[in-house]
Amino acid sequence: MNETQYAAYIGIDWSDRKHDIYLLDNMTGEVEERVIGSQPDAIAAWVEGLQKRYGNNPLAVCLEQKRGPLIYALCQYENLVLYPINPRTVANYRKAFQPSRAKSDPIDARILVELLQKHGDKIPAWQPESREMRALRQWVESRRMLIQEKVRLTNRLTAALKNYYPQVLDWFEDKDTQVFCAFVKQYPDLKSAQAATAQELTQFFRSHQVIRRSAVIRRIKQIAASGIPLTEDPGIVEPMQWLVQTLMRQLKPLLVSLVELDAKIETHFAAQSDAELFAALPGAGKHLAPRLLVAFGTNRSRFENAQQMMCYFGIAPVKESSGKKSWVHWRWSCPIFLRQTFVEWANQSRHHCAWAQAYYRMQRHKGNSHPAAMRSLAFKWIRILFRCWKNRQAYDEAKYVTALQRKGSPIAKLLGV
């Protein structure tokens, strides 16, 4: 970073209600400290004041945020060059030079400027992805959040039904479906389900798009042979039925929204130039392929090698040593959503890729736990995908297996090639 390229360095310690600002004029050396509100109007007025003072000259802005309201507000101004800094970096820097551990927002704003001035070569400027890629990232992260909410509601629904109507849980494999919610609403207890005729039940399932005749017949037989209710105590049944109906009123619209969201993700994903590269990956499917594309992005100069990428995503372990001791541990500071993406995909890939399954089994035979084996497989996959992504070449499994055989890899021996 060229020290003379910026007219001023600005550190912002942000919060929900206010932003503490430390400004260092690069030409005069003057320092200015102030506090502005977090409202959009306050931020816009502050930036307008900077433009009157410095014109269109570039200004370096450091802040402890890579995503969020403040950075979204500032990224629309071309003369503001944003430098997101990890909050842990600021905290450790503060502790190193302030053993008392005294903390204040103005001090952190000053530390942000100091870090950029002295260690600017280690702090890259924020380079936003395209509008379409940013939208896709928001869509896939929203889907992950809603899936977690769906699981939470389904678990609570299942727990409530176990208290008075456990038989219905055996009749349906998936509880997070519209047909399950509709069935429990129409037949809220065991006796009402048993009172329905086979013709009535068949009509119900057909009206809810259950087209497999074997599934309909199986459920009708299970209902007929389901025995007696767990309890008919009104003190148990009535509160639990109310709770189940309340949970389903939350679950049903969520299921509809997920279908809409999947359509949006599919449209945005298909519009990306690298969509085919990620869609063809074994086990990626329609849900993980967009997440993998978002993780890699379109800026191919972002990472120089696969190791940098693995460290950023939190897949590469951290090695530490002191004296005669050395140990390896989990990487704590990383984008959790992206790490989850790679681990989840690694797990799916072993069901569609022979060498991935062989490698997973090899890790388990070594005594590694399932999560450790998944991280190890994800580590291996990223090395492969990084090269495919850099060269814009689709993954070729036959080519990779041939390379394993040529190198005498133990994976190739397990595959019998």
N, C-alpha and C positions, 0 to 999 in steps of 0.2 A: 504494500500500500504506500503510495507516494504521499508524504506528509503535507505537501503543499497543494494537493489537489482539492482539499476541502477548505471552504471559507471559515467553517466552524465545526467543532465537535460538540455533540449534544448527547447527554445521558438522561434517560427517562426511567424513573422508578414508578411504575404504574400501580394503580389499585382501582377498585370499583368506583370510588367516589372522587378521587383526585389523582393527579400526576405530578410528582416532584421532578423538576427539570434543572439540570446543571449544564450551562452553555459556556464553552471556552472558545473565544474568538481567536482564530489561528493567525490573524495578522497583527492584532494589537496585544494579544495575551490577556485581555480582560476577561474576567469571570462574571457570570450572571447566574443567580439562583432565583427560582420562582416556582410557584405552584399554580396549576391551572385545573379547572374542573374536568371531569371525564365525559361531559356531555359533548355530542357532536359539534354543537355551535362553538363551544369553548375551544375545542381542538382546531376547528377551522379558523377561528379568529387568531389563534396563536400562530398557525402556519402562515396566515396572511401577513402578520407582523414580521415574520422571518423573511418573506418574499420582498416586502418593502425595504427591509434592512440590507439584504444580501442579493436581491435580484434573483436571477436564475442560476447563480453559482451553486455548485453542489455542496450539500451539508451532510456530514456523517452523523447518523442517529443510532445510538446504541440503546437497546432495551432488552429486558428479560422476557421476551415473548417471541415465539416463532409463528404463532397463529393466535387469533383472538381479536377483540374489538379494536384495540389501539392500532395494531399493525394493519388491520383492514382499512382503518381510517387514513393512515399515513401512506400506504403504498400507492395511493392514487396521485401523489405529487412526484413528478419526475425528478426534481432537484434534491429530494430526500433519499439518500442512500442508506438503507436500513442494515444494521448489523445485530442480529439476534445473538444474545449471549446466554449460555446455560445458567440458570439461577444458582446451581451448585458451584459453578466457577466463581461467581461473584461472592458467594458465602465463604468459600475457602480462601479467596484472596483477602477478604476482610479479616478473617480469623488470623491469617498469617502476619498481618501488620497491625492488628489490634487485638493483642492477647486478652484484653478485658472482655472481648466479644460484644462490645457496645454496638448497637445497630440503630440506624435511623434511615428514613427514606432519602433525605438529602445526601447522606454519606454514600448510600448505594448508587445514587445518580452520579456522584463524582467518581466512584470506583469504576463505573461503566466507561466513562471517558478515559480514565487512566489505563484501563485494560486495552482499549482500542489503540491508544497512542503508543503504548510500550510493546504490545503483542499483536499488532494489527496483522502481521504475517500469518498468524495462527487463527485469525477470526475472519472467515469468508463473508462477503456481503451477501445479503439475501437476494436470491434470484428466483422470482416467482415463476411457476409453470404457466402454461397458456390458460386462458379463461376456461376452455373446455376441460382441461385436465384438473383444474382446481374444482370445477363443478363435480367431476366424476369422483374425486376424492371425498368431497362432502357427501355425495350420494352413498358411497360404499361404507363410509364410517357411520352414517345415519342408519343404514341397514343393520350393521353389526349391533348398534345400540338397541334397535327395535327387536332384533332377534333375542337379545338378552332379556328384554322386557317380556317377550313372548314366553320364554322359558320360565321366567319368574311366575307369571300368571298361570301357566300350565301346571307347574309344580304345586302351587297353592290350590288350584282346582282339584288336582289329583288327591292332595292331602285331605281336602274337605269331603270328597266323595267316599274316601275310605272309611269315614265315620258312620255312614248310613247306607251307601249304595255302591259297595265295592265291585259288584258283579259287572257293572257297565264298563269298568276299566279293563276287564278281560275281553269284552266284545269288540273293542276298538284298539288297534295297534297304536294309532296316532291320536293323541288328545288335542293337538293344536290344529284342528280342522273344523271347517264350517259344519260338516255333517255330524261331527261329534257334539258340537254345541247345540245344533238343531235337535238332535235326538234327546239330549238331556232336558232340553226345554219342553219338548212334546211329551216325553215320558220321564217325569221328574223323580220317579221312584220305581222300585222293582215290581210292585203290584200293577202299576199302570202299564209297564212294558209287557208283563205276562198276560194282561187282559187283552192286548192287541192281537188280532188274528194274523195268521201267516200272510194273508193277502194284503192286509193293511200295512204290515211291516215291509213287505216287498214293494208296495207302492211308495212308501216313505223313502226307501233307499234309492229307488229308481228316480224319484223326483229330485234327489240330491246327488245325481250323477255317479252313483255307485253302480258301475256297469258290469263288474265281474259277478257272474251268477254264483260261482262257488263261494265268494265272500258273503253274499246275501244269504245263501242257504246255511252257511256255517253260523252266522250270527242268529238266525231264526232258531236253529237247533240249540244254541247256547242259551238263548233267552228262555226257551221252553224247559230246559233242564237246569235252570239256575237255582232251584231250591227255595229257601225262605229268606226274608229280609234279615239283615244283620240286627236291626233294631227298629221298633215302631214307636219308641218313646218320643212324644212330641217335643219334650225338652231338648232333645238332640236333633231330631229330624228337621223341625221347622227352622231353627237358626242356621243349620247347615245348608238347607235348601236356599234360604235367602242369600247366604254367602256365595253359593255356587252360581246362582243367577246373576248376582252382582259382578262376580269375576268374569262371567261369560259376556256380560255387556261391555266389559273392557277388552276382552280378547277378540271378539268378533270383528269390530272395526279395525283392530290392529292387523288382523289377517288380511282384510281388504286392502289396507294401506301397504302392506308388504308386497302384495301382487302388483299394485301400481308402481311401487318403488323398483321392483325387479324390471318392469318394462322400461322405466327411465334409465336404469343402469345399463340395460342391454342396448338402448339407443345411443347413449353417450359412449359406451365402450366400442361399439361397431364403427363409430366415427373416427376413432383414433388410428393412426397409420400403423401402429405396432400391435393392433388388436389380434391379428392372425398369429403372430409370434407367440403370444401368451395363451390364446385360445387352444392352440395345438399341444400345450404341455400336458403330460399324462396326469389325470386326476384333477386338473385345474377346474374344469367345468364352468358353468355360467356365473357362479358366485365368486370363486377364488381367482379366476383369470383377470377380472377387472381390478381386484385388490392387488394382484402381483404387478399389473401394469402401472397402477398408481404408485406402488413402492419404488419401482425403477424410474418412472417418469420419462421425460423426453430429452432432458439435458444430459447428453452422453459425456460431457466433460466434468460432470459433477464428482465422479470418483475416478481416481487414477488406476486403481486396481481392485480386485475382488476383496482383498483384506480390509481396505478402507470401508467398503460397503458392508461387510459382515460386522465390523466394529460399530458402525453407525446403527445398523438394524438390531444390534444386541445379540446376534447369533454367535459371534466369536467370544470365547470365554476370556476372562481376565486372569493373567498370570502374575503372581506376586512372589517375591523372595526376600528373605531377610536372614543374614548370617548363613547357617547351614539348612535353614528351612525354606521350602518353596511350596506353594499351593495354588490351586486354580479355583476360581469361583464364578458365579453367575454375574453377568454384566447388569448392574442396576440402572444406570442412566442410559435410556434409549427410548425411541418411540414404541410404546407398548403395542399399539395397534399393528404396526408393521411387523414387529417380531411375531405376534400372534398369527399374522398372515402367512409367514414362511413356515412356521411350525405346523399350522393346520394343513397347509398344502403338502408338506413333507409327509404327513400322516396319510393323506389321500393318495399321494403318488405311489406309495408302496403297494396299493391295491391295483394299480394299473401299469406298473413298471417292474419287470422281473429283477433287474439289478438293484433297484431301490429296496425291494423286499429282502433280497439276499443280504444287502448291506445292513439293513435293520436287524435281521436275525444274527448276523455276525456281531453286532454291537451288544445284543442281548446275551449272546453266549459269553461275551467278555465280562458279563456281570453288570453292565450298565442298566439303569432303570429305563422304563418306557420314555419318560420325558427327556432323559439324557440322550437316548438313542435317537429321538426325534430331532433334537437340536443338532446332533452330529450329522444326521442325514440332511437337514436343512443347510448346514455348513457346506456339505459337499455339493448340494444342488446349486447354491449361490455361485460357487466357483464356475460351474458349467454355464449357468444362465448369464453370468456377467459377460462371458466371452460371446455368447449368442447375441446378447443385447448390444454389445459394443460393435459387433460386426454386422448387425442386422441380418443374422442368419437364423433360420428356424432350427429348433432342437431336433437332431437326428439320432434316435436311439441306437440304430444299427451301427452307425459310425462310432458312437461312444463305446458300445460294447466291444467293437473291434479294437479300439484304442486300449481298453482294459486288457484284452487278450494279448495284445502286442507288448504291453508293459509287464505282463505276468502278474496281474493283480489277483489277490485272493478272491475278489468278487467274481472274476471270470471263472475261477476254478469251481466256485459254488454254483455257478450257472451251467457248468459242464461244457463250456465253449473253449 
